[in-house]
Amino acid sequence: MDFSGGARDKREKYINIAAEMIRNMQLGEDATQIAFVRYSGLRRTDSVFHLKKHYNASEAIEEIDRTPTLGGLTRTGAAMLDAAKEFDRRFGGRTTAQKFMVVFTDAYSQDDPVDASAKLYQERVKVLAVAVDDASQPPDHEQLKAIATDQKSIFLEKDFPKLFTYFTQCRQ
């Protein structure tokens, strides 16, 4: 989740969307597991919690909500690669599990996320790009395309009902 200075005004919406997704999941060691990673600039990616920490949706949402923003610039590509480490077995990753990464961003990264997205695609990680609408600075659609696995994996605020449906269908 982009917690940079440029996304500070979107933080609450990001968290609300993530909370809604988490509430609709069956969490558990052998079910859906979630990790939460916040990021901003270079070397400013922070794993708030790992896959195996929360099997209670309310507790996970509370921890996300308490997480402060980082400020600064945005390095989405670097953050995606750092976040991919969460799929490691020591954090609760399972080799047979379907892997998703949901990137909440305004899509104004100072690094190019293309290489990170390609690497994740090779590792069979499905990447969804989620952005909120902003009249004063709309998300960069080209960068959203670079982040997401495919065009169907980009979701803007008006698409959020489709996001929940899509995510549910992919997990089945």
Beta strands, then each sheet from edge to edge (+ up, - down):
strand 1: 36-39
strand 2: 45-49
strand 3: 99-104
strand 4: 125-131
strand 5: 154-156
sheet 1: 1+ 2-
sheet 2: 3+ 4+ 5+
end
